[in-house]
Amino acid sequence: MQSQDVAQRHAAASAGESGPVDVEQAEAALVEHYPRLVRIAYLVLPPGLGRSRRVLTAHALVQRALPRGRKQQSATIPAQAPGRPGDPGYAFLRERVLRTALEAAAPRKGLPRLSQLPPLLPQVWGLRLFPRSGGADELALDQRLSALSGPARAAYVLRGLEQFSDADVRGLLSAAGTEDPGGALAAANGVPLQPALLTSPEFDACSLQARPTDLMRRRQHTKAALAAAAALAVCGALVAVPGDRWGPDGAAAPAYAENVSAQAALDPARLTHVSPTAWQTSARGDFSVWPARGPLTGDQDLLRRALAVWARPGGTVRVSATPGTQTGGPAGPPQLLYAGQVDNARVVILYDGLRIVRYAEPVSGTQGAALDFARVDGATGAEAGALVLGRSDGNVQYLTAPWVKKAASRNLMKPAAAATPLALTGGVTAPLTSPAVQTGGCTSWTVLQLTGASGTELATDLGELVPARLTAGRPGAPEEASGTAGLQTWAPFACSLAAERSAGVRSVNAWQFAEQPLPDGTGAADWVCTRAETWRGDGTAALAQFRTPSGRVGAVVAKGTDVRDCGPLDPHVLAGVLWKSAAGHWFLLAAGGKDTASISAGGGITAAGQGPLLMTRARQGAQATLKGTLADGRVISGLH
């Protein structure tokens, strides 16, 4: 019965029919497609708002798109192109987001509408948030879109990002309240369609950079606020805890239950302490055999505060978690991995068998506690080799596994350069540059190199508690990236790791699946697929990258999310790129793995060839669909 419902829903989607939507279905679609909806809102909103306000407004519009009542709504679903979400919940939310974004872009008549006002939520105080800057092509596209009207921008986004036909675009614009959808579509057609640029980080309002606001103006306002609050501060000092001492539970919220098991989990005396030599005789090579390290492992007051804040973080605690990680309290007494001072903070790291939890509080004062969660279920060996203790001034410090003998830093973009040894004191490394916080152009990518009894491994900081393991080689049987071949494979593609920041990445593998002679005789180009696996299982990302002999770094030519391509379950990949020779001629170049028997191109370019490589003359801007046949007869499509 369930399969019949799914079949009927797909049939309705392909026919462009209306489907009923209830609040649960809409909520599921919102969670699943939230980044895509925010990107649509950001692109449609007027650029005159400024990048920071566009980001917050885009998030506000998407969050307000969820229906308030339980009554079912209807949504028109245009005929679906491959790879585009087509469930009624997503279609319903997309229509609401388009409607409110177009309202925000419309000229004000009388009192402004809610969508035209600065969003009440979300709000970020003291910071300006904006997407990462792209290249010249993204900037040029943004400028051309800013010259269009709101409906025309919406038409361009629907055609380029959602891959709708002109008839579908006109229908959706009409449903969103546009008076002249035909005129909007005609204006949008005046801008060359560039779908790949619309998916770039330049327009990703969910992957953001932060900068301070106007500090001088903030100081002026802060002085006025402090003067008004002086009397309240004096009265509050009469009942506050004297000095900067923390209370017994620190920044935790008030206790709300007296449960025996819960209280036992919060008792620092019951924390699990592993013997310093347990890892030498254990059959396990994970976090469960890490001993407790750091000079503050005996500070019962600090440990009590860490456990209390974990169980019930107060309103002043900054809580973060990698995607797919639960933030609830411990089910029983956790294991203590570290307690000590890192820079200007006291840090406690705990492990409950599934998660790593990092608690940090400032050495002076009682404000600013932080609680970070990371999923580590199934971590073993190299994946359990290090944890982030802290970051400051663009650097990162790690706590390493007890089996690590030596640590070093290495610039992944310079494979021939020697690694720089790092001091290792009590399992804590000296600070090294963190690529997770670097801004501007990517000229280097510093990784952590660890050497233990089982060999040498590389890991990179991607902005989370657990660094991501780096490997190289054919999916299903990769090797550590620390070898000569692995370093040479990764060097031109290291900067692509920036796309995986804060995504809950467990490991990233680089696989050079083809080498293709260029038609102008200038050498051979490398085809490399980098695939990021996550701790939660979904959200995997595969990037097909292309580099010519004259290129210092590779270029991403295709991307797939939640696909089997280039992974251990399906170690095959097919990708193509339009390439311009030095003589000004355009070619379609395509490549697959060694077991690709033939490749054919259709759509705007028609060509076919035997073997894992394809090369044919093409026109600038031409679009093609790729199909490959493996040696066993199975058909694969191009990565997208």
N, C-alpha and C positions, 0 to 999 in steps of 0.2 A: 504493500500500500504506500509505503514511504517512497519507494522508487517511482511509483506512478505519479506522486505529487511532484517529485523533482523533474520528471519528464514533462509534465504539463507546464511547470514553471518555465523550463527552457523553451518549450514550444511557444509559450506566450511571449517570451523575450524575443525570440527570432521573428515573430510576426508583428511586433510593435504594439501589443495589446496592453490594457490596463490591468494591474494586479492589486488585490487588497493588501494593505500594509497595516499591521498593528504595532503598538509601541515596542513590544519585545523584538520584533523583526527589525524595526528601524534602529533600535539600540544596538543590536548585533551588527548591523551594517555600518553604523557609526564607528564602532570600535574597530571593525575589520578594515574599513577604508578611510579612517580618519586622516592620515597624511595626504591622500589623494584629494579629499574634499577640501582640506585647508589650502592645498596648492591651487585648486580651481578658484576658491574665494580670493586668494592673494593676487592671482593674475587678473581677475575681473575688477577688483577694487581700484579706484582711481589712484594713479601714482602720486597725485598731489597731496595725498595724506602723509607722505613720508614713509620710508621703509619700516620704521619701528612701529608706527601706528597701524600700518597695513597688516603687519604680523599679528598684533593683538586683536585687531578687528576681524581678521580672517578666522582666528580661533574662536572668537565670540560668536560669529555668525554660524559657524559649523555646530558649535555646542547648543546654540538656540534653535537649530533646525529640528531637534528631536521633538516630536509631538508631545503635548502635555497630557492629553486624555487617553483613555483606553480604546476609544472608538476607532474602528478601522478606517484607513484612508486609502485612496487609490493613486496609483502612479503609472504614468505612461512610459513604457520601456521601448526605446527605439531598437531597430534590428541591431543585433550585437556583432561587433567585430571581434576576432579572436583576441583573447588576452584582456578584454575590457569587462569590468564587473557588470552583471546584467540582472541582479535580483531586484525585485520590486522595492525592497527597503532602501537599497542604494539609490535607485532612480528617484524615489520620493525625496530623499535627503538632498540629492543633487539639485532637484528642481527648487526646493526651498532655499538652498544656499545661493543658487543663481538669482532667485527673486530678491532676496535681501541684499546681495552684493550689488545688483543693478539699482536697487533703491538708494544704496549708499553713494553710487556713482551719479545719480540723477541730480540735476540742479534743484536747489531748495525752493520750495514754494510755500510761503507761510512758515508755520512752525516746523522744525526739522523732525524727521522720523527717527525712531530709535536707532536704526542702522546707521544714521548719519551723525550720531553723537559718539564721542569717545566711549569705548566699551567700559561698562562697570566691572566686568570680569572677562578674561583674566587681567590682572594688574601686576606690574613689576616695578618696584620702587627703587630709584637710584640707578637704574640701568636702561640702556637702549638696546633692544634686541633686533637683529636683522639677519637675513640669510647670508651665507658665505658668498663672496664676490666671485663671479664667473669671469670668462675671458671677453675678448673684444666682440665675439659673435653674440654672446648673451646680452652685453650692454647695448649693442646695436638693435637687437630685437626688442629689448625693454623700451628703448627710445621710440621705436616705431609703434609699439603698442600704446605708449602714453599719448600718442597723437590721435588714437582712435577713440570713439565714444565707448561708453560702458557696454551697450549691446554688441558693438562690433568686436570689442575685446572678448566678450563671451562667445560670440560666434567663432572667432579664431581659436579659442581654447577648446571648444567643443569639437571642432574639426581636427585640430592637431593633437590634443591630449586624449580625447575620448573617441576619436576616429569616426565621427558621425558623418553621414551623407548630408548634402545640402538640405534635402527634404526633412531629415530628422532635426537638423539645426533650427530650421524655421519653426518646426513644431514645438521644440523645447523653448525657444525664445518667446513664442506666443503664449505658452503655458506659464512662463515666468513673468508675463505682463508687458512684454515689449510691443510697442505700437507699430513699429515698422521693421519686422524681422527680415524682410527681403532687403531693405536698404542696409541694415546692419551686416548682413551676409555679404553684400556686394562690397561694402567698405573693408570687411575682413579679407576678402579675396585680393585686395590690393597689396597685402603683405605676403611675401613668399612663405609658404607653409614649411616650418622647420620643427617637426615633432620631437626630434632628439634634444633640441635646446629647451623645450618646455619641461623636460624631465631633469634638467640640470640642477645642481645645488643652488644656482642663482635664484631660482623660484621655489625653493623648498623651505616653506615657512615652519617646518618642524625640526630642521637642523640649523641651529642659530649660533651667531656670535654675539658677544656682549661687550658694550662700551659704557663708560659713565655718562650721566647726563651733565647738564651745565652745573659744574661744581660751585662756581661763585654764586649763582642764583640760589642753589640749594642751601648754601651757608647762610645767606641772608634770611631765607625763610626759616631755617633751623634756629637762628638766634631769636627771632620773634616767637617761635613756638616754645623755646626754652624759657624765655622770660615769662610767658603766660603760665607755664607749668611749674615755676619755681616753688610756689606755695604748696602745691600738691606734693612735690618732691620732698619738701621739708617734713610734711605730715607723714608721708610714707616712710621716711627714714626712722620714725619713732617705732614702727612695728616691723621693719625689715631686719633681716639677719645682718649683724654688723660686719664690716669689712667685705672681702670678696670670697668668703667661704661658701661652699656649696652646702645645701641641706642634705639630709640622709639619702633622699631619692633624686637629688640633682634637678635636672630639667624635666623630670617625668611628670605626667599628669597625676591627679589624685587617684588613689586606689579605688576601684569600683566593685571589688569582690574579694572575699576571704576564702579562696579555694586552696585546699591543702597542697595539691599538686602544683598549682601555679606559684604558690609561695615557695615551695621547694626549688623550683626552677630559678627563683630570684635570690637564692641564698648563695652568696659568694663562697661560702665554706664548702659547698657541694659541687663547685666547678670541677670538671674533669681535668686532671693534670697527667700528661703522658710522660713516661720515663724518657730521659734524653737519649737512651740507647735502644728504645723500642723499635725504631725503624731498621736497625741492623739485623734483627732476627724475624721481623714480621714479613709475612707473604704479601702484605699490602704496601703499595707505594703511593698513598694519598694523604690528604690532610689529617686523617685520623691518627697517624703516627708522628705528627709534628709535636715536639715538646713545647711547653710554655716558656717563652723567652721575654727578656726585657727587665729593666731594673724595678718596675712597679708591680710585678706579679704578686707581691705580698701586700699591696695596698688594698685592704678590704673595703674601705670607704669608696675608693675609685671604682672597684669592681661592682659594688652594690649599685652605684649610680648608673653604670653602664647597663646592668641587667634591668634596672627599673625603667630606664628610658627605652630600652628595647621593648619591654612589655607594654608600656603605655607612654609613648612620646608626647610631651606637652606641646602647647601651641608655639613655643619659641624654638622648637627643635627642627632643623632642616633635615628632611628625610628624602633619600633617593634610593632607587632600586633599578637594577638592570631589567630590561623587558622580560616579562614572564616570571618574575621573582615575587613571592609572597612576602609581605612585610609584617606578618603577625608575630607574636611573642614566641619564645621557645616552649616546646612541649615538655621538656625536661631540662635538667642541668646541662648546659652546653660545655664544650671543650674550650679551654683557654689557650690561645696561640701566642698572644703577645700583650704586654702592658708596659708602657714606657712613655717617655716624652719625645716627640718628634717636632722639631722647630719650636713653635710657641703653643703647642697643644699637647695634652695628655691623650694618648691613644690606647684603646683596648680593642683587640681583634678576637672574635669568638667564632666557633664552628659548631653547628648542630647536626651535622651529617648530610645536610642538603644545601646549606647556605653558609656563606662567610658574612659576618656582620662586623662592621667597623664603627666604633663609637669614638668620638673626638670631642673634647671640651677645651676651652682656652685655659692657659695656665693662670691667667689673672682675669677676674671678673666672673660673672655667673650667667652670661648671655652667650649665645652663639653655638650651643651644642649641635653636633651633626651625627646623623645615623645613616649609614650606607649599607645596602644589601646587595649580594651577588649570588647567583645560582652556581653551584659547583658539583651537582650530583653526577657521579660517574667519573670525576676527575681522577686521573692517575698519571704517574710518571711525569713527563714534561708539562702536562696541564696542571699539575700540582707543584710546580717548581718554585713559584714566587707569588707574593701578594704585595699590593701597593700599601705602603705605610703612610705616605703623605706626599703632597705636591706643594711646591712654593717656588716663586721666582723662575718659573719655567722649567724647574727640575722635578724629578721624581725619585723617591727612595723606596726600596723593596725590602721585604722580609723574605728570605730564601728558605727552601726546604733544608732539612738537616743533612741530606746527602750531597748538597752542593759544596764542592771544594773550592772552586774559583768563580769569580764573576768579572765581567768586562762589558764595556760598551762598544758598539760597532755602528759605523755609518753604513746603512744598507745600500746606499747609492754609490759606495766606493768599495767594490768587492775585493780589490787588490790591496787595500790598506789594511794594516794590522789592527787588531782589536786593542782598545785601551783598557788596561787592568783597572778594576775597581776594588777599593779596600772593602773587606768583608769582616765586620766586627759583630760577634754574637749573632751571626746570621743576617745582619742588616748591612745593606750596601751603602757605599758613598753615593751622594746625589749624582744623577746623570740627566742629560737633557731629555725632556719629554716631548715627543712629537704630537701628543694629544692636545697640547695647549699652544703649539706654535701657530703664528698668524703670518699673513702675507704669502709670498711665493714659496713653493716647496723646493728648497735647494739641498736639503739633507733629511735623512730619516734615521734617528738614533734608536737602536734596539738593544735589549739586554741579552747578553750571552752568558749562559750558565754551563759549567763543566762539573760533572759528577761521575760516579762509577760507571754509569751506562753510556757516557759520551757527552757531546756538546750540543746544546739546543739554543734556539733563538726565540725570544718572545718580545712582543711590542706593546707599549702602553696605548690603549685606545680609549682612555678616559674612564676606566672602570676599575674595580678592585682587583680583578684577576687579569693579568696581561694575556694577550692572545698568542697562542703557539703558532710559529711559522714553519711550514713544511714546503717541499718542492718535489715534483714528480708526478707520475701518472696517478690519477685518482684510484683509490683502493689499495695502493702500495706506495705511498709517498715516503720520502726520506726527510731527515732533519735538514732545514735550510742552511745549517752552518757549514756544510761541505762546499767545496769549490764550485761544483756545478749549481748547487742551490743558490749560492751568493750571486753568481753570474746571471741566473734566471731572474732573481728578484730585483737586481740593481735598477733596470730601467722602469720598473713598475711599482717601486716602493711607495711613491706618492699616492697611488690609488688606494692605499690603506686608509687614507683620510675619509673615504666614503663610508667606512665601517665604524666610525667613532660612535660610542654610546649606543650600540645596537645589540649588546649582549653576545658578542662574538667569542666563540670558544677557540677556533683555529682558522687559519687562512692558508690555503695551498696554492702554489703557482705551478702551472703545468704548461710547458712549451709544447704545443701539440702539432705545430707545423712550421716549416721554413719555406718561404716562397720566393723564387727568383723574380725580380722586378722586370717588367717588360722593356724598360729603357736601358737595361744592362748596367745599372748602378749598384748591383749587389743583390742581396736577398733580405727580405723582411721577415721578422719574427712574429709568430702568432702565439700568444700566451693567454691562458684562461686562469684567472684567479677566482677562487671560490671560498667564501666565508661561511663556516658552519657556526650555528648558535647553540647556546646551552639549552634553549627551550625546544629545539628541533625545527620549528618553522622560522620563517624570516631569513632563510639562507639566500645569499646573493652570489650570482656568478657573473663575472665581467669578462668579456672577450676583448683582448687588447692587441693592438697592432703597432709595430715599430719598424721604421725603415733604418738603413745603416746610418743615415745622416741625422736621425732623431736621437736626442739625448734621453728622452723619456717616451714611454708608450702612450698611445691614445686609446681611450675606451670607445669601441665601435658598436658594442651590443651589451645589453644587460638583461639578466633574467632573475626574478625573485620567486622563491618557492618553486624552483624547477629542479629536475633530476640531472640535467645536463652538467657535464664537467664534474660530477660527483661520484662517490663510490658505488652508488646504485646504478649509475648509467655513465660510465667513463667515456662518453662521446661528446663531441661538440662540433658545431658548424656555424661559421660566421663570415660576413663579407663587409667590404668597405669600398667606397668610391675614392679612387686615388688619382691625383694629378701628377703627371710626369714633369720633369724639368722643361721639356719641350712644349708643355701646355696641353697635352693630350689627356683625356680622362679614361680611366679603366675601372671596370668592376673586378676586384680581386676577392676571391673566396677560398676558404680552406677548411678542411676537417681533419680528424685524426688519421693515423696511418691505416686504420681498417676501414676508411671510407672508400668505397669502390667507384662512386661516381657522384657528380654534383651537377644540378641543373638550376637555372634561374628563370623566373617568370615575372609577369607584371610589366613594368616599364622597360625591362631588359630581358631579352630571350637568348639563352645560351646554354650549352651543356658540354660536359667533358668527362672523360674517364679519369679515375684516380682521385686523390684527396685534394687536388688543387684545381682552381678554375680562374681563367683570365680572359677578359673580352673587352673590346672597346665600348664606351658608354658615353652618354651625354651628361653634362653637369646638371645636378639636381634630380637625375633619374632615380626612381625607386624600384626595387626588385624584391621578390620573395625567393628564398633559397630552399632547395630540397636536396637531401643527400640520401644515398643508398649505401648501407654498410655491406661488408663482405658476406654477411649471413643473410642478406636480402631485406633486412629491416630498413624502413624509411624513417629518416629524421628530418626535422625542420631547423631553420636557422635560429640561433639564440635570439630571443626578444623579450 
